[in-house]
């Protein structure tokens, strides 16, 4: 098996799917988890058991000592939301999966007693369904698991901790087509090609907005 460093991270596929141009600029930058994610992730270790706010906060401070104090209130809000439903406890947490065929690797947040898996998100849930980025994550993990186990994996859960919502997503052909297209994009970027500016890029929230606008019609590498 190739060294894991040669694999593309599923999280990087999500970044490319969001905007390949921004990924192009930031592909060598370290990616840090947010305070919100640190809280939601730590809480997820306790799903299926009584949620002790003081214990979870103490654990979060060990993992992320510099977390903003106001995140303590956010934890309380998450706990309130999560206590409205019954959760499956995890059989295992943080399981690394990979696909040799596709050259991708990622992490399952939780494996569940019913034989499924879940990923933990720090975002609020949509009124229904799941976000495109989460569908891509589920498809990639399902592909990895299917290759590793030799059994078809139909989908997985997305757990939106701030809203206390868990949604099962069944992988669709469109998800796999999007995964394949994103793999082509990330491979081409790492082969030195300049990604085109996507039509639906989140430009209004991007710190590279002006730089990217100036880059249109030019090779991005000429402007770096």
N, C-alpha and C positions, 0 to 999 in steps of 0.2 A: 504494500500500500504506500502511495506517495506520502511525503511529509505533509502534515496538516497545513503548514504555511503555504503550500502550493494551491490550496483550495480557496475558492472565493467564499467569503462569509455570506450567509443568507441575509444578514443585516445590511451588507453592502449592496446586495441585489435590490433591497427595498430602497436604499438611497438612490441607486441608479434609476429605478422605476419612478421615483418622485421627480428627479431632475438629473439627467446624465451630465449636464454642464456643471452643475454645482458639485457633483461627485468628482468631476474632472479637476476642479479647483482644489478640492479637499481630500483627494484620495490618499494622500500621505499624512494627513493630520490625524492625531489620536482622537478617538471618539469617547467622550465621557457620558455616563448615564446622568440623567437629571435627578434633582432632589425628589420630584414627584415619583419617578420610577423607583428610586431607592426605597421610598415608603411602600409603594404598591408591591414591589418585589418581596420585601421582608414580610409584609402582611400575608402574602400568598403562601408562605411556608406554614401558616397556621390555619389555612382554610380547612374546614371540616372539623375543627376543634373550637372551643371557646376562645374568642378573640380578646386577649388581655392587652389593653392599650399600653400600659406601662412596660410590660415585657417586650412588646414589639418595638416600642420607641427606644428602649435601652439597646436592643439588638441593632436597630438602625444606626444609632450613634456609634456603635463599634464598627459597622461597615462603612459609614460615611460621617466621620467626626465633624466635618465642616458644614453639615447640613444646616439650612436656615431654620431658626427656632420656630418660625411660623408654620413649618411643616408638621409640627405637633398637632395643630388644629386640623390640618388636612388629614392626618391619620385618623383623628376622631370621626371626621366626615366619612372616610372610607369604611371604617368599622361599622358605623351606623347603617350605611348602604348595604354592606355585606351581610349583616345580621338579618336582613329581610328574607333571605333564602337559605336553603340547605345546600351545602357544597360537598362534593366528593373530596375526601382527604387524599393527599398525594401518596402514591406508593414509592415514588422516587422524585427527586428534584434535580434540575440542571443536568440533563443527560445529553451528551454530545452525540450528534448524528452526522452522517456524511454520505455522499454519493460519489463513488469512484468514477462512474460513467460520466457524470455531469461536472465533476470537479467542484462540488459545493459542500459546505459544512455549516452546521449551526447548532443551536441549543434548544431542547425541549424544556420548558419551565417545569411542567409537572406531568407525570404519567399517572393515570387514574385507575381505580379498581375495575371499571367496566372495560378496560383494555384500550381506552382512547388516550389522547394526550391533550395538553392545553398549553397555550402561550399567554403570558401575563402582559396586559397593557395598562399604561398610566393615563390613557385618554378616556373621555366619557364615551358612552356607547351611542351609536346612531339610533334613531327611533325604531329601526328594524334593520336586520342584516348586519354586515360587517364591512369595514373599510377595505378599499382595494389593496392597500399595503398589507393588511392582515390576511387577506385571501392569498396573496402571493407568498407570505410566510408559511401559511398552512400547506399550500401546494408543495412548496420546496421541502418542508419537513416530511410530509407524507411520501414524497418521492424518495427521500433519503431512507426513511423507515422501511418502505416497501423493498428497496434494494437490499437493505441490511438483513431483513427478516425473511425475505422470499415470499411474503404474503402481501396482498393488496391492502393498502391503507386508504380508506374512503375519505377521511377528513379529520378535523380536530376542533377543539373548543378554543374560543377567544374569550379571555376573562378580563372584562373591563372593570377593574377594581374600584375606581371612584364612584361608579354607579351601581356596584354590586350586581353586575350582569354577566352571565356566561352564555355565549351563543355558539352552537355547533355549526361549522361550515363544511358542507360536502364539496370536495374538490370537483370543479367543473372543467370541461375541455377548454373553455376560454381562459381559465386560470393557468393551465399548463401551456397554452399558447403564449400567454403573457410571460410566463417563466422562461420559456425558450427564447422569446424575443429579448428579454432583459439579459439573459446569458450572452447572447450575441453582442449586445451593447457593451457589457462590462469587459468582455474579452477584447473587443475592438479598441476600447479605451486603453487597456493595458498593453495592447500591441502598438500604441502610439497614435491611433487615429483620433481626430477631433470629433466629439459628438455634436450633432446638430441641436439647435435650440428647439425644445418641444413646444407644441402649441399650448399645452395646459400646465406649464410649469408654474409653481407657486411663487411668482416673481415679487408679489407685493410683500412677502414675508422674508425675502432673501437679501442678505447683506451684500451680495454681488450684483444687485440689480443694475447699477450704472455701469459697472465693469463689463457685465455680460451684454448690455445694450451696445456698448462700444465695440464689442467683439463680433457682432453680427456682420457677416460678409467677410470676415478675416479668420485666419487660423488662430485659435485661442493661444497656442504655444508662442505665437509671435507677440502676444500682449502680456505674457507673464513675466 
